[in-house]
Amino acid sequence: LFNIFIKLEGVYLNYGLYILELCAFSYQMIKYKPSLIAAGVLMIIVNTNSVLKEKLIEQSFHSPEEIGLVCKDIILMYQKVDNGSKSIKKKYSSSKYGSVGQVDIIEELAKRS
C-alpha cells in the first residue's frame, strides 16, 4: 500500500520485495506488525530522498522512532541471512527480478547516498 505513494520501480521495487520476503520468513521479525515492516523496508530504500521519507512517515501512521527500530532489525536480519533463505535468494537471483539476490542491497543503497 505504501508503494502507491512512494512509487518504487525497477531494481528498487525488487530490492523491496526481496527484503520483505526475507522478513516474512524471519523469526526475529515476528514481533513487528506487517505495516511497520513494510514501512521499515521502504524507509531503508528511500533513505536518501528526504521528500519520500517525509511522505512515508506521513502515510505510515508509525512514529519515526518505531520505523527506525524496525529498520535496524531489518538490516541486522538481512546481514545474517542464511538458513531458510536459500530458496528466496535463488528466486531473486533470476533475471526476472533483476538478479537482486546476487548483490548486497544494503551496500548498494549506501553507495547511493
C-alpha positions as CSV (number, residue, x, y, z in Angstrom):
1,L,0.0,0.0,0.0
2,F,2.8,2.4,0.8
3,N,4.3,1.9,-2.6
4,I,1.2,3.6,-4.1
5,F,2.5,6.8,-2.6
6,I,6.2,6.1,-2.9
7,K,6.1,4.6,-6.5
8,L,9.2,2.4,-6.4
9,E,10.1,0.9,-9.8
10,G,12.6,-1.4,-11.4
11,V,15.5,-2.5,-9.2
12,Y,14.3,-0.6,-6.1
13,L,11.0,-2.3,-6.3
14,N,12.8,-5.7,-6.5
15,Y,15.0,-4.7,-3.5
16,G,11.9,-4.0,-1.5
17,L,10.1,-7.2,-2.5
18,Y,13.2,-9.3,-1.7
19,I,13.7,-7.8,1.7
20,L,10.0,-8.1,2.5
21,E,10.0,-11.8,1.6
22,L,13.1,-12.4,3.8
23,C,11.3,-10.6,6.7
24,A,8.2,-12.8,6.2
25,F,10.3,-15.9,6.9
26,S,12.5,-14.4,9.7
27,Y,11.6,-15.4,13.2
28,Q,13.1,-12.2,14.7
29,M,10.6,-10.1,12.7
30,I,7.5,-11.7,14.2
31,K,7.3,-9.1,16.9
32,Y,6.5,-6.3,14.4
33,K,3.3,-5.5,12.6
34,P,3.4,-6.2,8.9
35,S,2.7,-2.5,8.2
36,L,5.7,-1.5,10.3
37,I,7.9,-4.0,8.5
38,A,6.7,-2.6,5.1
39,A,7.4,1.0,6.3
40,G,10.8,0.0,7.5
41,V,11.8,-1.7,4.2
42,L,10.6,1.3,2.2
43,M,12.5,3.6,4.6
44,I,15.7,1.7,4.0
45,I,15.2,2.1,0.3
46,V,14.2,5.8,0.1
47,N,16.5,6.9,2.9
48,T,18.5,9.3,0.8
49,N,15.4,11.1,-0.6
50,S,14.0,13.5,2.1
51,V,10.8,14.1,0.2
52,L,9.9,10.4,0.0
53,K,11.0,9.9,3.7
54,E,8.6,12.6,4.8
55,K,5.8,11.2,2.6
56,L,6.4,7.7,4.0
57,I,6.3,8.8,7.6
58,E,3.1,10.8,6.9
59,Q,1.4,7.8,5.3
60,S,2.5,5.1,7.6
61,F,0.9,6.0,10.9
62,H,4.1,4.9,12.7
63,S,6.5,7.2,14.5
64,P,9.9,7.8,13.1
65,E,11.3,6.1,16.2
66,E,9.3,2.9,15.6
67,I,10.4,2.9,11.9
68,G,14.0,3.4,12.9
69,L,13.9,0.5,15.3
70,V,12.5,-1.9,12.7
71,C,15.0,-0.6,10.1
72,K,17.8,-1.6,12.4
73,D,16.4,-5.1,12.9
74,I,15.8,-5.5,9.2
75,I,19.4,-4.6,8.4
76,L,20.6,-7.0,11.1
77,M,18.3,-9.7,9.8
78,Y,19.5,-9.1,6.2
79,Q,23.1,-9.3,7.2
80,K,22.6,-12.6,9.0
81,V,20.6,-14.2,6.1
82,D,21.4,-17.9,5.9
83,N,19.2,-20.9,6.8
84,G,15.8,-21.0,5.2
85,S,16.5,-18.1,2.8
86,K,18.3,-20.1,0.1
87,S,15.1,-20.5,-1.9
88,I,14.3,-16.8,-1.6
89,K,17.8,-15.8,-2.6
90,K,17.6,-18.2,-5.6
91,K,14.3,-16.8,-6.7
92,Y,15.5,-13.2,-6.6
93,S,18.8,-14.1,-8.3
94,S,16.9,-14.7,-11.5
95,S,16.8,-12.2,-14.3
96,K,13.0,-11.8,-13.7
97,Y,13.8,-9.9,-10.5
98,G,16.9,-8.1,-11.9
99,S,19.3,-10.5,-10.1
100,V,18.9,-8.6,-6.8
101,G,19.6,-11.7,-4.8
102,Q,23.2,-11.6,-6.1
103,V,24.0,-8.2,-4.7
104,D,24.4,-6.7,-1.3
105,I,21.4,-4.5,-1.2
106,I,22.4,-2.5,1.9
107,E,25.8,-1.8,0.4
108,E,24.3,-0.7,-3.0
109,L,21.9,1.6,-1.2
110,A,24.7,3.1,0.9
111,K,26.7,3.9,-2.3
112,R,23.7,5.9,-3.5
113,S,23.9,8.3,-0.6
